[in-house]
C-alpha cells in the first residue's frame, strides 16, 4: 500500500533548517518503530514550509495500530513532542492532528 500525507512547518527559516537537521540523524528507536509498524518505505519532501510524506506499507498496515504503538512508546512520544516544536497543523486539521492523509487525484498508470 502507498499513502501520501501533508503537514506544514512553522514558516521560519532557522526552524526549518533545524527540522531538516534532525532528519539527517533520526533516532534509531524511531526508525525501529516505523519499521515495526509495517511501514516498508518512508520519504519526506519539502517545498517552502509544506511537507509531503510518502509511505509504503505492508498490506496489513493500520494507522490505528501505528497510533497505539506510538502512544505506548516513550521515545516516540519524545520525538513527536520535539518535532512539534517545528511543525504546525494544516488549517483543516482537527485538534491534535498532525499529518493529514491526502487523496489521490491522478495516476499515470491507471
C-alpha positions in Angstrom: 0.0 0.0 0.0 1.1 3.6 -0.5 -0.1 6.6 1.5 0.7 10.3 1.0 0.3 12.8 3.8 0.9 16.5 4.3 1.9 18.8 7.2 3.3 22.3 7.5 6.3 23.6 9.3 6.4 26.9 11.1 7.4 29.5 8.5 10.8 30.3 10.0 14.0 29.5 8.0 16.0 28.8 11.2 13.4 26.3 12.5 13.1 24.7 9.1 16.9 24.2 8.9 16.9 22.6 12.4 14.0 20.3 11.4 15.9 19.1 8.4 19.0 18.6 10.6 17.0 16.3 12.9 16.0 14.2 9.9 19.6 13.7 8.8 20.1 11.7 12.0 16.7 10.2 13.0 17.0 8.4 16.3 17.4 4.6 15.8 14.4 4.0 18.1 12.2 6.0 15.7 13.4 4.1 12.7 12.7 0.8 14.6 9.2 1.9 15.5 8.4 2.9 11.9 9.6 -0.5 10.6 7.9 -2.4 13.4 4.5 -0.9 12.5 4.6 -2.3 9.0 6.0 0.7 7.1 8.4 -0.6 4.5 9.4 2.8 2.9 9.0 6.4 4.0 10.1 9.6 2.3 9.5 13.2 3.3 9.8 16.1 0.8 9.6 19.8 1.5 8.6 22.9 -0.6 8.8 26.2 1.4 7.2 25.2 4.7 4.9 22.4 3.3 5.9 18.8 4.0 4.8 15.8 1.9 5.3 12.3 3.1 5.1 9.1 1.0 4.7 5.9 3.0 4.8 2.4 1.6 3.4 -0.3 3.9 2.7 -4.0 4.2 -0.9 -4.9 3.2 -1.9 -5.4 6.8 -0.7 -1.9 7.9 -3.1 0.0 10.2 -3.0 3.7 11.1 -4.9 2.8 14.3 -2.3 0.2 15.3 0.6 2.5 14.5 -1.0 5.2 16.7 -1.5 2.8 19.6 2.2 1.7 19.2 3.3 5.3 19.2 1.3 6.3 22.3 2.9 3.3 24.2 6.4 4.2 23.2 8.1 6.9 25.3 10.9 7.5 22.8 8.4 8.1 20.0 6.5 10.5 22.2 9.7 12.3 23.0 10.5 12.6 19.3 6.9 13.7 18.4 7.0 16.4 21.1 10.4 17.6 19.8 9.1 17.7 16.2 6.0 19.6 17.2 8.4 22.5 18.0 8.9 22.9 14.3 5.5 21.7 12.9 2.2 23.4 12.6 -1.1 21.8 11.7 -2.7 22.4 8.4 -5.7 24.8 8.6 -8.2 21.9 8.2 -6.6 19.7 10.8 -8.7 18.6 13.8 -7.3 19.4 17.3 -4.1 17.4 17.9 -4.0 16.1 14.4 -0.6 16.4 12.6 -0.1 14.6 9.3 -3.2 14.7 7.1 -3.8 11.8 4.6 -4.0 13.1 1.1 -6.5 11.9 -1.6 -5.0 10.7 -4.8 -6.5 12.6 -7.8 -4.4 11.2 -10.7 -2.3 8.1 -11.5 -0.5 7.9 -14.8 -0.6 4.1 -14.7 -4.4 3.8 -14.3 
